[in-house]
Amino acid sequence: MTTTTAPPEGGVWKQIRTFEPAVRLLFLNQLTINLGFYMLMPYLAAHLADGLGMAAWAVGLVLGARNLSQQGMFLVGGALADRFGFKPLIVAGCALRTAGFGALAFAQSLPVLIAASLATGLAGALFNPAVRACLAAEAGEERRVQAFALFNVHYQAGILLGPLVGVALTGVSFRLTCVVAAVLFAGLTLVQLRYMPARGERRERDEGGRGQFRTVLSHRTFWLFSLAMTGSYVLSFQVYLALPLAAGGAGSTTALFVVSALVALAGQLRITAWCRRLSRERCLVLGLALMGGAFLLPAALGRGLIGLLLCAAVLAVANAVLYPYEMDTVVALSRGRWVATHYGLYNTVCGIGITLGNLGTGALLDVTGWSAVPWLALCAVGLGCAAAMALLARGGRLAEGATPRD
């Protein structure tokens, strides 16, 4: 049974200062990435449709191109990070997103817009696995969970602040929003180029790329873990799908996002501190069960805003329980080998799961309407994934020393 080391006491800033400068830079990195991304992307569809007069199918194509390039290339991005180092991939990803956002500021034709959208998605595929693998390496085994908890605080802060900054800038012009976002990523690129250390990278060249992929893709326990955790991503994504549709109206939707972000920001460190008395495996099971249970609230209370806000809040609590331990488990299952490639595969599996889950949720809503059935189905997904995780944990397959082919 895996237990966690107690992190230092204190608030966010006190805990941040206990880490090395490289880890603090990675925190700042994620805050800036999310700030730049969320100040622009929520308003892109409206710009394409209203500002450029594009048809709905063309808007969907541009937005879909970004998602496809990011989800489809996560595994490649992770593999490249393991082969060539974390720093080059983080810097390259931020530089590519600078170019993509800059192009969106001036693009008028569909081909250029698609190219810019593909660039922004590919950028995420390059830096996301590398950032997480680098954080795990720099924080060290004893402090990984605490580092990922603080990482999630910065992640959520960017999600909260980005749209607020974006709505102010877009009120002037969408082009200004794009330019500011591009400048943020350009600055981040230069800072990381100058200050990001090259240590902590895995440069395993004793086997070729075929051996690298064979090691990761043949890891059956990792596949089972990824599939079980996919349910958490399907459920947490309902903050963007089912909950806003049920709430109706921009004000109610904004309230859902604000509640979700504030719960995560205020509660992450407290929740992680409480969870340290449990094993990593129990935290995973608990988080998944909480996610499923969150949907009992709208099932019982209907589409009223109170039930939806409570559901969003419980989902945020569940995510705060899960996130540090799921990230830690990825490293544990990889046994410290090809960590970024494992993160890339994990992101790819979860991304495919989100797409399929959204299709299923949408189809269920079309058939059953806003009865209790969709909420109960989502609850069943969470409880089923919790049961699957409990079975994995019971066999000891999630332990740090489990062999890749277990």
N, C-alpha and C positions, 0 to 999 in steps of 0.2 A: 504494500500500500504506500502510495507516494504522499508525503507531507511537504509543506512549504515552509521556508524559513521566514520568520517574522521580520517584516520590513521596519525601518526606523519610523518612530512616531513623528507626527507633525503634519502641517498642512502641505499643500501642493508645492509651494515655493521652497519650503525647507527640505522636502524630499527630493525635489529636482536638483538642489545644490549638492546633494550627497553623491551624485553621479559624475562620471568623468565628462570633460567638455565634448567628446565625440557623441556621447549619449544625449546630452543636452541639445547638441546641434540637430540630432535626428528628431527630437521632440519639436524643435522650431521648424524643421523641415516639413513635418506632417501638418502642423498648424498652417503654414504658409501654403502648402499644396491644396488643402481643403478650402482655405480662404479664397485663393485664386479660382479654384474650380467652381465653388458654389456661388461666387459672385457673378458668374457668367452663365453656366449651363442651365439654371432654372429659367432663364429668360431667352434662351436661344430659340426655342420653338416659336415664341411670340414674335421675335425679330424676323424669323424666316417667313412666317405666315403674313404678318401685318406689315412689317417694314419692307420686305422684298417681294411680297405678293405671291409666294410660292404655294402650289397646291399641297393638300394634306399628304398625298403619297410622297411628294418630294421632301417634305419636312420629316416624315417618318424615315425616309431613306438616309437623310443626313444624320439624324440622331442614331439610327440603327447601325450606321457605319462605324461610329465611335465605339458603341458597345461591342460590336463584333470584333473589331480590331483589338480592343483591350482584352476581352475574355478569351479570344482565340489565340492570343500571343503570350498569355501569362506564363505558360510552361516554357516557351522559348526564352522569354525574358529571364526567368529564374535560372534556366540552364546556362545562359550566357553569363549571368552574375557569378555563378559557381566556377565557370571556366576562366573568366577574365578579371574577376574581382568586383566587389560591391560598388566601390567609388566610381569607376568608369560608367557603370550602368545607371547609377543615380544621377550623375552629372549629365549623361547623354539623354536620359528621360526628361529631365527638367529643361534642357536646351531644346529638345524636340517639342515639348509643350509650349515653350516660348514662341517657337515658330508657328505652331498650330493656332494658338490664340491670336497671334499677330495677323495671320492670314485671315482669320474669321472677321477681323475688324474691317477688312477692305474687300473681301470676296463678294462677288455679285452673281457669278454663274454657278450652276449646279455642279459641274466637274471640280471647280476650285473649292467649293464648299465641302464636297465629299472628301477631297484630298486633305483639307485642313482638319476635318472631323476624324479621318483615319489617323492623322498624325497625333492628335490629342489622345486618341485611344491607345495607340502604340506606345506613346510616352508613358502612360500609366502601367502598361505591361512591362516596360523596362525597369521603372524605378520601384514599383510596389513590392515585388518579391525581394529585391535587393535591400530595400530599407528595412524590412522585417528581419531578414537574415542578418544584416549588419547590426541591428539593435540587439538581437539575441547574442551575437558574438561579443559585442562590446560590453553588454551588461553582465555577462557571465551567468553560469548555471544558478548560482545562489540568489541572484537578483532579477532573473528574467521576468518572473510574474509581476513584481513591483514595477519594473520598467515598462512592461506592456500595459499595466494599469494607468500609469502616467501618460503613456503614448495615446491611450484611448481618450484621456481627458483633453489632450491637445487636438485629437481627431474630432471630437465632438464640438470643441470650441470653434474650430474652423467651419464646421457645418452650421453652427448657430450664427456666427458673425458674417459668413460669406454672403448669404442672401440679403442681410441688412445693408451691407456695403453696396451690393449689386443693385438693389432697388433704388438707392440714392443716385448711383452713377448712371443707371439706365434711364432714370428720369431726365438726365441731360441728353445722353445719346448712348445707344448700344455700342457704338464704335469706341466711345470713351471707356466703357466697361472692359472691352476686349483689350484695349491698349494698356490699361492699368493692370489687368490680370497678366498680360505678357511681360510687363515691366517687373511684376512681383517674381515671376518665374525666372526672368533673366537675372535679377538680383540673387535669387536663391542659387542659381547655377554658378555664379561667380563666387559666392560665399563658400559653397561646398567644394568648388575647385581649389580654393585657397586653404580651407581649414579642415576638410574631411580627411581623416587619416587613412592610410592604405592598409593598416594592420587589421586583423580580424577577418581577412579574406581567405577563402579556401582556394588553393591553386593546385588541385589534385590532377596531375597530368600523367599518372601512372596507368591510366586507361583512357581510351578514346571516348567520344561522345556516345557511341553505341553502348559502352559499358555503363556510362553515367545514367542514360535513360533506362537501361535494363535494371539497374539497381533500384531506381525509384518506381518504375512501372510494375515491377514484380512484387512490390511490398504490399501483400494482401491486407494486413492489418491497417495500413495507412489508407487503403481504398475504403475499407469498411468504416473507419473513423470519419473519413471525408464524406461519405454518403450519409452517415448518421448526422453529421453537423450541417449538411446541406439543408435539412429541415429548419434549422435555426435561421438560416438566411432567407428562406422562403417566408417564414413567419415574421421576421423583423422587417422585411420589405413591404409588408401590408400597411406600414405607416405611410407608404407612398401610393398604395393601391386601394385596398378595401376600406381602410379607415377614412381617407379623404372622400371617397365616393359616398360612403355612408353619412359623413358629416355634412357634405354639401356646403358650398360657399367658401370664399377665400379666407374670411375671418376665422371660421371654424378649423379649416385646414392649417392655417398658420398657428393656431393654438395647439394643435396636435404636435407640430414640429417643435414649438417652443417648450412644451411640457417635456417631450422626449429628451431634448438636448439638456434642459436644466436639471432633470433628474440624473442624467448621466454625469454632468459636470459636478453637481453637488454630492452625488452619492458614490462615485466610482471608488475613491480611496477608502471610504468607510466600509463599503461592501467588500472590497478586497481584503481589508484588515479583518473583517469578520470571517471571511471565507478561509483565512489561513489556518483556522482550527480544524478544517476538514481536509481530506485528501483531494488531490487534483481530480481524480475520477469522480468523487462525490460532487464536486463543484460542477463538473460537466453535466452530470445527470440532473442535479438540482436546477441548473440554468435552463436546460431543455424542458423540464417539467413545468417550470414557471412560465416559459414562453407559451406552452400549450394552454396552461391554466388562464393566461391573460384573456383568451378569447371566450372564456365562460362569462366574462363581464358584459360584453355587448350581447351575447346570447341571452342572458338573463334580463338585461336592462333595455334591450332594443337599440334603436339608432339614435337615442338621445345623446347629447354631447357629453354628459357626465360619464356614461358607460364607455364611450369611445376614448375620452381623456384618461380614464382609469386604465383602460387597456394599453394605451400608449405608454403610460407611466410604468406599468408592470413589465412591459416589453423592454423598456429602458433598464429597469432593475435587472431583469434576466440577462440582458446583453452585458451589463456590468459584471455580473457573476461569471459569465462565459468567457468573455474576450481574453483576459490575461491567461486563462488556463487553456483555451483552445490553441492560442499562439505558442504557449509553452509546450503543449503536447505535440505539436508539429515538429518542434526541435527534438523533443524526447524520442519520438518515433524514428526520426532521421538518424539518431545516434550521432548527431553532429556532423553528418556527412551529406554533401549535396543539399544543404539546408534550403538555399534559395530555390532550387529545383523542386523540392517538396512543397514550398510555399506556392510556387507557380502552378503545380498540379492541383493543389488544394483550391486555389482561387478559380481555376478553370472548372473543376467539378462543381463548386458552389455556384459559379456563374451560370452554368448550364441548368443546374437545379432551380435557380431563381426564374429563369425563362420558362421552364416547364411548369413550375409552381404557379407562376402568374397566369399562364394559359389555363391551367386547371381551375384556379380560383375564379378567373373571369367566366369560364364556361359554367361553373357551378352557380355563380351569381345570376347568369342569364337564365338558367333553368329554374332555380328556386327563389330568386328574388332576395329580398332582405328578411327572410325568415331566420330562424335559429340555425338552420342546416349549415350554411357556409361557416359560421362561427364554430359550430361543433366539429365540423370537418377539420378546420384549422387546429382546433384543440387536439383532435385525435392525431394529427401529424406530430405535434410537439410531444405528446405522451408516448407515441410509438417510437420516436427517435430517442427519447429518454430511456425507454425499455431496451432499445438496441444498444445504447451506450453502456447501460448497466450490465448487459451480457458480455460486452467486450471487456469491461473492467473486471468482472467476476473471474474471467479466465486469466487475468494478469497480463493481457496482451497490450495494455496501454502503459505498462511500467517502463521506466527509463531504459532498462537493459534488454527489453524484448528484441528478439532477432528479427530482421527485416522480413523473413519469409514465414513468420508465425501466422 
